[in-house]
Amino acid sequence: MIIDIHGHYTTAPKALEEWRKRQIDNLSTPELGPKPSELKISDDELRDTIESNQLRLMKQRGSDLTIFSPRASFMAHHIGDFNTSSTWAAICNELCYRVSQLFPDNFIGAAMLPQSPGVDPATSIPELERCIRDYGFVGINLNPDPS
């Protein structure tokens, strides 16, 4: 078995990026920003983004399994506060989990942790535990300097 240990969801549906833009646009007024429940991405959309991109490339290159995490450039721990990062991490991790459920033979998750500058790293532990316990994730992305 050939395992790619460093895969990111670089082809996530456009709705994810649009949701994040709305979140960032409302950092000073989070009550006006988007709610997680407003992000609507169907399983068909997830399948389309994976089958035509990552899965196709995996097959071409002969890899069997990818340890799969959110897009690195989306993490942006320096944007907003811990609540911003926590909400964003949970959304991104859920999408990676959903991909792993749609393609269980090809993808297994690695979590993005909700880090923020000046915030105790221990605040990330609940999301870490949730991703391991509920999603079966096998790794994390840890930013040594979230500033």
Secondary structure, DSSP 8 states (H G I E B T S, - for coil): --EEEEEEETT--HHHHHHHHHHHHTTT-GGGS--GGG----HHHHHHHIIIIIHHHHHHHT--EEEEEE-HHHH-TTSS-HHHHHHHHHHHHHHHHHHHHHSTTTEEEEEE----TTS-GGGGHHHHHHHHHHH---EEE--S---
